[in-house]
Amino acid sequence: MLKNFRKIFIFSLPVLFFILMFRDLIKNRSIKIINEIYFQLPLLLNSKKICNNYQDLLKKSLNYTYSATIINDKGIIIGSYNDNKPRIPASNLKLLSTAYTLNKYKVTDKLNTSIYKDKLNNYYLIGSGDPDLSLYEIKKLINKINYDKLSQFNIVEIGSDTKWPVGWTEFDKLYMYGSPITSLAINSNQSRSIDIFYIKRIIENHIKNNYPLNNIEVSILEYNNNIKKNLKLIYEIPSNPILSLITLANSESHNFTAEVLFKNASKSWNYEKYEDIKLWLRRIGLPVNDISIKDASGLSRNNRLTTNLIALFLHKMRFSKNFEFYNSSLSIISKRGTLSNKMKNSSVSGRFFGKTGTLSNVFALSGYLYKDNEVLSISIIQNSENVDINIFFKLLDDIYKLKKC
């Protein structure tokens, strides 16, 4: 018995040593491959050790309509306030959906708008939701077709029942920020008159004017994930790189771009699959109980996140091989994006990289505060009929000036 115990003890020593060494390497973030392994594991090396300085500040500054979480450089929660209460996050949800996309793509990848052909000389125009697609590019694509051998021209588009995620209000749908999410969208569907039927008329007129003797039918087909099977690519026009699109979604809070990035990353153009974001978060060890994700942009009023989840995610994202790209896509306070006009002459200027979130009765602010020699991961959300944005930025300034424990 004693001999067996001794064997177990001797065997467990190197295992324990390896675990401790692995933990220290992770905390130091010194070896990239170790960081990435940790990021992908269902594991969180964090703890909660409230710092009275930060905690007192949160209690003094906030009321019951707020939630807030502050995590220090070592992954320790040093301040929290209602941090496990699910709240509407508005565009702070993009922090999660764009990271999901970044985990699926290379930053140099692009979304293509393409012309395909089948064996019967039927042609297919298929898009990927390029937010900058223009009519000029559509015309450039259809000029690549051999119309003498053309039988039928098909425009492929998603069904009308998936153009808007659940929870987007009829009021939102009237404005550019709530434009329909389609795979063929001229300038992100900013003009409702330039829709799929307008594109169809453009193509019909082009064929009629240039090939009057050809009796070619132009049809609209509903998108499905297998539609490209057995088709031959004829020509394609690429979008800007994925990193540029993620920057547009995060820095400028562009809803359409956030949605099409997720649609492509999850291969879910013809149905809703937002649960994949939640499943991915669970796979990398984050607490997703009681949250609800109903779109990729944060415009849905049915979304619910906690500041605890957002702050923990932001901290763990720092271990990802894509962190530098991710961080570069965020708004910078007083410098770029939706935060460019905030706190111009403050000590925080240029030191907060993050994301705002704005809906009626909702404001959210989450990101990275570069303070002294450390990076704080911060998330603050208010759901109230009396949203006070000024409190958020005053609190951010106070956190920056506050002495460490």
Secondary structure, 3 states (H helix, E strand, C coil): CHHHHHHHHHHHHHHHHHHHHHHHHHHHCCCHHHHHHHHHCCCCCCEECCCHHHHHHHHHHCCCCEEEEEECCCCEEEEEECCCCCECCHHHHHHHHHHHHHHHCCCCCEEEEEEEECCCCCEEEECCCCCCCCHHHHHHHHCCCCHHHCCEEEEEECCHHHCCCCCCCCCHHHCHHHCCCCCCCHHHHCCCCCCHHHHHHHHHHHHHHHCCCCCCEEEEEECCCCCCCCCEEEEEEEEEEHHHHHHHHHHCCCHHHHHHHHHHHHCCCCCCCCHHHHHHHHHCCCCCCCCECCCCCCCCCCCEECHHHHHHHHHHHCCCCCHHHHHHCCEECCCEHHHCCCCCCCCCCCCEEEEEEEECCEEEEEEEEEECCEEEEEEEEEECCCCCHHHHHHHHHHHHHCCCC
